[in-house]
Amino acid sequence: MDETLLRTLTPTVIGILVRRGADFAAAEDAVQDALVEAVRVWPDDPPRDPKGWLVAVAWRRFLDATRAESSRRRREVLVEVEPGPGPAEAVDDTLALYFLCAHPSLTPASAVALTLRAVGGLTTRQIAQAYLVPEATMAQRISRAKRTVSGVRFDRPGDVATVLRVLYLVFNEGYSGDVDLAVEAIRLTRQLAAMIEHEEVAGLLALMLLHHARRPARTRTDGSLVPLAEQDRSLWDTRLIAEGVDVLQAALARDRLGEFQAQAALAALHADARTAEETDWVQIVEWYDELLRFTDNPVARLNRAVAVGEADGPRAGLAALAGLDPALPRHAAAAAYLHERAGDLVTAARLYTEAARSAPNLPERDHLTRQAARLGAELRRRGGRSNPGNRTARVPHY
């Protein structure tokens, strides 16, 4: 069963149903029903034209649902206008659907959640993890969003900023390795950058390219994570890095700085360093300060604290970390790293263990567990004593 093919075809099939007259919520439900039927039927009887098969089944499901809820007269009209058999339209509606899902009648948070579920191919669980909320809460948010747009004609495209937020979340989910959507997010962002001149669209594209360039070096053959400082930089895609830097420089030249441009500048500074030791941490702290002008994202503040620890020493980093909520995801991991840098191996080992228990995914949990085990072994070798001069830790950037 080719799940990648199903995920790729989903936005196109939804778009075809919407153009035929279905409202978005009904089209999305019909396509989901068709996908379930495909999972049941295709392994034993694969269609010659998968897209045409999905369109036909989804359209029938839409008609069935409409007939159950509409008058006989409305049913007859829909039957009369039902297209005859033939090849499905060869149109890529994905980016258009991203804008339509960012409908003005929805809050930005609801629009993002609906788009990730209906068009991005993410599960409710994955979206909930991205938003750091319980899965049940996110399920309710998506249901409310679908009810809000039920019966609404999607003829008013949404805000660019909302679409960029969705594309970035899709990219991050793909970049995590759980679902490979990173390349698709880059493709759509390239399309958007070609359509409009917008500094933040260019900034997002640059950010994606610079992060994606490091992807071959981020994991070992056994799937374990490789922290940024330990990555083999010869594996980084220099072509993507050069393209990302060019795109970023063109955006910065317009002198309208935004959140994604600031994040891309941070990624560019990491990509520019030939070795981990040559990283310009002072300038990275300055760019985090710029980033925090546009967002009060606690993750950005957490990363800034780690950068301060690199630029000014671990004690300065711990002081910057002290003002942040300890319940913040990855707070314990950052604190563990800074305590190890400061030579407090006992506290660092405890915090690595705590961080492993709350890790958002299995590779990160395994990495943090190995860090705790490494320090535990070192403490046993020393008889439980910390070493204030220890400097063997690696910065937990990926």
C-alpha positions as CSV (number, residue, x, y, z in Angstrom):
1,M,0.0,0.0,0.0
2,D,1.7,3.2,-1.2
3,E,0.8,5.7,1.6
4,T,3.0,8.4,0.1
5,L,1.0,8.2,-3.1
6,L,-2.3,8.6,-1.1
7,R,-0.9,11.5,0.8
8,T,0.2,13.2,-2.4
9,L,-3.1,12.7,-4.2
10,T,-5.3,13.9,-1.3
11,P,-5.0,17.7,-1.8
12,T,-5.6,17.3,-5.6
13,V,-8.7,15.1,-5.1
14,I,-10.1,17.6,-2.5
15,G,-9.5,20.4,-4.9
16,I,-11.4,18.6,-7.7
17,L,-14.4,18.0,-5.5
18,V,-14.4,21.6,-4.4
19,R,-14.3,22.8,-8.0
20,R,-17.2,20.5,-8.8
21,G,-19.3,22.3,-6.2
22,A,-18.7,20.5,-2.9
23,D,-18.0,22.7,0.1
24,F,-14.6,22.1,1.7
25,A,-15.7,20.2,4.8
26,A,-17.9,17.8,2.8
27,A,-15.2,17.3,0.2
28,E,-12.6,16.5,2.9
29,D,-15.0,14.0,4.6
30,A,-15.7,12.3,1.2
31,V,-12.0,12.0,0.4
32,Q,-11.2,10.5,3.8
33,D,-13.9,7.9,3.2
34,A,-12.4,7.2,-0.2
35,L,-8.9,6.8,1.4
36,V,-10.3,4.3,3.8
37,E,-11.9,2.4,0.9
38,A,-8.5,2.5,-1.0
39,V,-6.7,1.0,2.0
40,R,-9.2,-1.8,1.9
41,V,-9.4,-2.5,-1.8
42,W,-6.1,-1.5,-3.4
43,P,-3.8,-4.2,-1.9
44,D,-5.9,-6.9,-3.7
45,D,-7.1,-4.9,-6.7
46,P,-4.8,-1.8,-7.5
47,P,-6.4,0.6,-9.9
48,R,-4.8,1.6,-13.2
49,D,-5.6,5.3,-12.5
50,P,-5.3,5.9,-8.7
51,K,-6.3,9.6,-8.9
52,G,-9.3,8.9,-11.1
53,W,-10.3,6.0,-8.8
54,L,-10.1,8.3,-5.7
55,V,-12.1,11.1,-7.5
56,A,-14.8,8.7,-8.5
57,V,-15.2,7.1,-5.1
58,A,-15.0,10.4,-3.2
59,W,-17.5,12.0,-5.5
60,R,-19.9,9.1,-5.0
61,R,-19.5,9.4,-1.2
62,F,-20.1,13.1,-1.4
63,L,-23.3,12.6,-3.5
64,D,-24.5,9.9,-1.1
65,A,-24.0,12.2,1.9
66,T,-25.7,15.1,0.1
67,R,-28.6,12.9,-1.0
68,A,-29.1,11.8,2.7
69,E,-29.4,15.5,3.8
70,S,-31.0,17.3,0.9
71,S,-34.3,17.4,-0.8
72,R,-35.2,15.2,-3.8
73,R,-35.0,18.2,-6.1
74,R,-31.4,19.0,-4.9
75,R,-30.4,15.4,-5.3
76,E,-31.6,15.3,-8.9
77,V,-29.7,18.5,-9.8
78,L,-26.5,17.0,-8.4
79,V,-27.0,13.8,-10.3
80,E,-27.6,15.7,-13.5
81,V,-24.4,17.6,-13.3
82,E,-22.3,14.6,-12.2
83,P,-19.3,14.4,-14.7
84,G,-19.1,11.4,-16.9
85,P,-16.2,8.9,-16.7
86,G,-12.8,10.1,-18.0
87,P,-9.4,11.2,-16.9
88,A,-9.2,13.4,-13.8
89,E,-8.0,17.0,-14.2
90,A,-4.2,17.4,-14.1
91,V,-4.2,20.4,-11.8
92,D,-2.1,20.9,-8.6
93,D,-4.5,22.5,-6.2
94,T,-2.4,22.0,-3.1
95,L,-1.2,25.5,-2.5
96,A,-4.6,27.0,-3.4
97,L,-6.1,24.7,-0.7
98,Y,-3.6,26.0,1.8
99,F,-4.9,29.5,1.2
100,L,-8.5,28.4,1.2
101,C,-8.1,26.6,4.5
102,A,-6.7,29.8,6.0
103,H,-10.3,31.2,5.7
104,P,-11.1,34.6,7.2
105,S,-13.9,33.0,9.2
106,L,-11.4,30.9,11.2
107,T,-8.9,32.0,13.8
108,P,-5.3,31.5,12.7
109,A,-4.8,28.6,15.2
110,S,-7.9,26.8,13.8
111,A,-7.0,27.5,10.2
112,V,-3.5,26.0,10.8
113,A,-4.9,22.9,12.5
114,L,-7.6,22.3,9.8
115,T,-5.0,22.7,7.0
116,L,-2.5,20.4,8.6
117,R,-5.2,17.7,9.0
118,A,-7.1,18.1,5.7
119,V,-4.3,19.0,3.3
120,G,-1.0,18.5,5.0
121,G,-1.6,14.8,5.7
122,L,-0.8,15.0,9.4
123,T,-2.7,13.0,12.0
124,T,-4.4,14.7,14.9
125,R,-1.8,13.3,17.2
126,Q,1.0,14.9,15.2
127,I,-0.7,18.2,15.1
128,A,-1.3,18.1,18.9
129,Q,2.4,17.4,19.5
130,A,3.3,20.4,17.3
131,Y,1.1,22.6,19.3
132,L,2.0,21.1,22.7
133,V,-1.6,20.3,23.6
134,P,-3.5,17.0,24.3
135,E,-4.7,15.1,21.3
136,A,-8.3,15.4,22.5
137,T,-8.0,19.2,22.7
138,M,-6.7,19.3,19.1
139,A,-9.4,17.0,17.9
140,Q,-12.1,19.4,19.3
141,R,-10.3,22.3,17.7
142,I,-10.3,20.6,14.3
143,S,-14.0,19.6,14.6
144,R,-15.0,23.2,15.5
145,A,-13.0,24.5,12.5
146,K,-14.8,22.1,10.2
147,R,-18.2,23.1,11.6
148,T,-17.3,26.8,11.1
149,V,-16.5,26.4,7.4
150,S,-19.4,23.9,6.8
151,G,-21.5,25.4,4.0
152,V,-19.0,28.3,3.5
153,R,-17.9,28.9,-0.1
154,F,-14.2,29.0,-0.2
155,D,-13.8,32.0,-2.4
156,R,-11.9,34.3,0.0
157,P,-8.3,33.2,0.4
158,G,-6.7,33.5,3.8
159,D,-3.8,35.4,5.1
160,V,-0.2,34.7,3.8
161,A,1.1,34.7,7.4
162,T,-1.2,31.8,8.3
163,V,-0.2,29.8,5.2
164,L,3.5,30.3,6.0
165,R,2.9,29.0,9.6
166,V,1.2,25.9,8.2
167,L,4.0,25.3,5.7
168,Y,6.6,25.6,8.4
169,L,4.8,23.2,10.7
170,V,4.4,20.7,7.8
171,F,8.1,21.1,7.1
172,N,9.1,20.6,10.8
173,E,6.9,17.4,11.0
174,G,8.6,16.0,7.9
175,Y,12.0,17.2,9.2
176,S,11.5,15.2,12.4
177,G,11.4,12.0,10.4
178,D,8.0,10.9,11.5
179,V,6.4,11.7,8.2
180,D,8.5,12.7,5.2
181,L,6.8,16.0,4.2
182,A,9.8,18.3,4.2
183,V,10.4,18.1,0.5
184,E,6.7,18.8,-0.2
185,A,6.8,21.8,2.1
186,I,9.8,23.1,0.3
187,R,8.2,22.6,-3.1
188,L,5.0,24.5,-2.1
189,T,7.1,27.3,-0.6
190,R,9.1,27.6,-3.8
191,Q,5.8,27.9,-5.7
192,L,4.6,30.6,-3.3
193,A,7.9,32.5,-3.6
194,A,7.6,32.5,-7.4
195,M,4.0,33.8,-7.2
196,I,4.5,36.8,-4.8
197,E,7.4,39.0,-3.7
198,H,7.2,38.7,0.1
199,E,10.1,39.0,2.4
200,E,8.8,36.4,4.9
201,V,8.0,33.9,2.1
202,A,11.6,34.2,1.0
203,G,12.8,34.0,4.6
204,L,10.8,30.8,5.1
205,L,12.2,29.3,1.9
206,A,15.7,30.1,3.0
207,L,15.1,28.6,6.4
208,M,13.8,25.4,4.9
209,L,16.7,25.1,2.5
210,L,19.3,25.7,5.2
211,H,17.8,23.2,7.6
212,H,17.2,20.6,4.8
213,A,20.9,20.9,3.8
214,R,21.9,19.4,7.1
215,R,19.5,16.5,6.9
216,P,22.0,13.8,5.7
217,A,24.2,14.4,8.7
218,R,21.4,14.5,11.4
219,T,21.1,10.8,12.0
220,R,23.4,7.8,12.1
221,T,22.7,4.5,10.2
222,D,21.0,3.1,13.3
223,G,18.6,6.1,13.3
224,S,20.1,7.8,16.4
225,L,20.4,11.6,16.4
226,V,23.7,13.4,15.8
227,P,23.9,16.7,17.6
228,L,25.0,19.7,15.5
229,A,28.5,19.9,17.0
230,E,29.2,16.2,16.1
231,Q,27.7,16.2,12.6
232,D,30.0,15.4,9.6
233,R,29.8,18.7,7.8
234,S,31.1,17.2,4.6
235,L,27.6,15.6,4.3
236,W,25.9,18.9,4.3
237,D,24.4,19.9,0.9
238,T,26.5,23.0,0.0
239,R,24.3,23.6,-3.0
240,L,21.2,24.0,-0.8
241,I,23.2,26.1,1.7
242,A,24.3,28.5,-1.1
243,E,20.8,28.8,-2.5
244,G,19.4,29.4,1.0
245,V,22.0,32.1,1.7
246,D,21.3,33.8,-1.6
247,V,17.5,33.8,-1.0
248,L,18.0,35.1,2.5
249,Q,20.4,37.9,1.5
250,A,17.9,39.1,-1.2
251,A,15.1,39.1,1.4
252,L,17.2,41.0,4.0
253,A,18.1,43.6,1.4
254,R,14.5,44.7,1.3
255,D,15.0,45.9,4.9
256,R,11.7,44.5,6.2
257,L,12.9,42.0,8.8
258,G,10.5,39.3,10.0
259,E,10.4,36.2,12.1
260,F,11.3,33.7,9.4
261,Q,14.2,35.9,8.1
262,A,15.6,36.0,11.6
263,Q,15.4,32.2,12.0
264,A,17.0,31.8,8.5
265,A,19.9,34.1,9.6
266,L,20.5,31.9,12.6
267,A,20.5,28.8,10.4
268,A,22.9,30.5,8.0
269,L,25.4,31.3,10.8
270,H,25.5,27.6,11.8
271,A,25.9,26.6,8.1
272,D,28.7,29.1,7.6
273,A,30.9,27.7,10.3
274,R,33.4,25.2,9.0
275,T,33.7,23.5,12.4
276,A,31.5,23.7,15.6
277,E,34.3,25.6,17.3
278,E,34.2,28.3,14.7
279,T,30.5,29.1,15.2
280,D,29.9,32.8,15.8
281,W,27.9,32.5,19.0
282,V,28.0,36.2,19.8
283,Q,26.3,37.0,16.5
284,I,23.8,34.1,17.1
285,V,22.8,35.6,20.4
286,E,22.2,39.0,18.6
287,W,20.0,37.3,16.0
288,Y,18.0,35.6,18.8
289,D,17.4,39.0,20.2
290,E,16.1,40.1,16.8
291,L,13.9,37.0,16.6
292,L,12.4,37.7,20.0
293,R,11.3,41.1,18.8
294,F,8.8,39.3,16.5
295,T,7.8,36.4,18.7
296,D,7.6,35.6,22.4
297,N,8.1,31.9,21.6
298,P,9.5,30.2,24.7
299,V,11.4,27.8,22.5
300,A,13.3,30.7,21.0
301,R,14.1,32.0,24.5
302,L,15.3,28.5,25.4
303,N,17.6,28.4,22.4
304,R,18.9,31.9,23.2
305,A,19.9,30.7,26.7
306,V,21.9,27.9,25.2
307,A,23.5,30.3,22.8
308,V,24.4,32.7,25.7
309,G,26.0,29.7,27.4
310,E,28.2,29.2,24.3
311,A,29.0,32.9,23.9
312,D,29.5,33.9,27.5
313,G,30.0,30.7,29.4
314,P,27.7,28.1,31.0
315,R,26.9,30.1,34.1
316,A,25.6,33.0,31.9
317,G,23.5,30.5,30.0
318,L,22.1,29.0,33.2
319,A,21.2,32.5,34.4
320,A,19.4,33.2,31.1
321,L,17.6,29.8,31.5
322,A,16.5,30.6,35.1
323,G,13.7,32.9,34.0
324,L,12.0,30.3,31.8
325,D,9.3,27.9,32.7
326,P,11.0,24.6,33.8
327,A,7.9,22.7,32.3
328,L,8.9,23.9,28.8
329,P,9.7,21.1,26.4
330,R,13.5,20.5,26.2
331,H,14.1,22.8,29.2
332,A,15.6,20.0,31.1
333,A,17.8,19.0,28.2
334,A,19.2,22.5,27.8
335,A,19.8,22.8,31.6
336,A,21.5,19.4,31.6
337,Y,23.9,20.5,28.8
338,L,24.7,23.8,30.5
339,H,25.3,22.1,33.9
340,E,27.6,19.6,32.2
341,R,29.5,22.5,30.6
342,A,29.8,24.1,34.0
343,G,31.2,20.8,35.4
344,D,28.2,19.8,37.6
345,L,27.9,16.3,36.3
346,V,25.6,15.1,39.1
347,T,22.9,17.6,38.2
348,A,23.5,17.2,34.5
349,A,23.0,13.4,34.7
350,R,19.8,13.8,36.7
351,L,18.5,16.4,34.2
352,Y,19.3,14.3,31.2
353,T,17.3,11.4,32.7
354,E,14.4,13.8,33.4
355,A,14.6,15.1,29.8
356,A,14.6,11.6,28.4
357,R,11.3,10.8,30.2
358,S,9.6,13.8,28.5
359,A,11.2,13.6,25.1
360,P,8.8,14.2,22.2
361,N,10.0,11.3,20.1
362,L,11.9,8.1,20.3
363,P,15.3,9.2,18.7
364,E,15.5,12.2,21.0
365,R,14.6,10.0,24.0
366,D,17.3,7.5,23.1
367,H,19.9,10.3,22.6
368,L,19.2,11.8,26.0
369,T,19.2,8.4,27.7
370,R,22.7,7.8,26.3
371,Q,23.8,11.2,27.6
372,A,22.6,10.3,31.1
373,A,24.3,6.9,30.9
374,R,27.5,8.4,29.7
375,L,27.6,10.8,32.7
376,G,26.6,8.1,35.1
377,A,29.5,6.0,33.9
378,E,31.9,9.0,34.3
379,L,30.6,9.7,37.8
380,R,31.1,6.1,38.9
381,R,34.6,6.2,37.5
382,R,35.3,9.3,39.5
383,G,33.6,8.0,42.6
384,G,30.6,10.4,42.3
385,R,32.7,13.6,42.0
386,S,31.9,16.3,39.4
387,N,34.7,18.1,37.6
388,P,34.3,21.9,37.3
389,G,36.8,21.8,34.3
390,N,34.7,19.4,32.2
391,R,34.2,20.6,28.7
392,T,33.3,17.4,26.8
393,A,29.6,18.0,26.3
394,R,28.1,18.7,22.9
395,V,25.6,21.4,22.3
396,P,22.1,19.8,21.9
397,H,21.2,21.4,18.5
398,Y,20.1,19.1,15.8
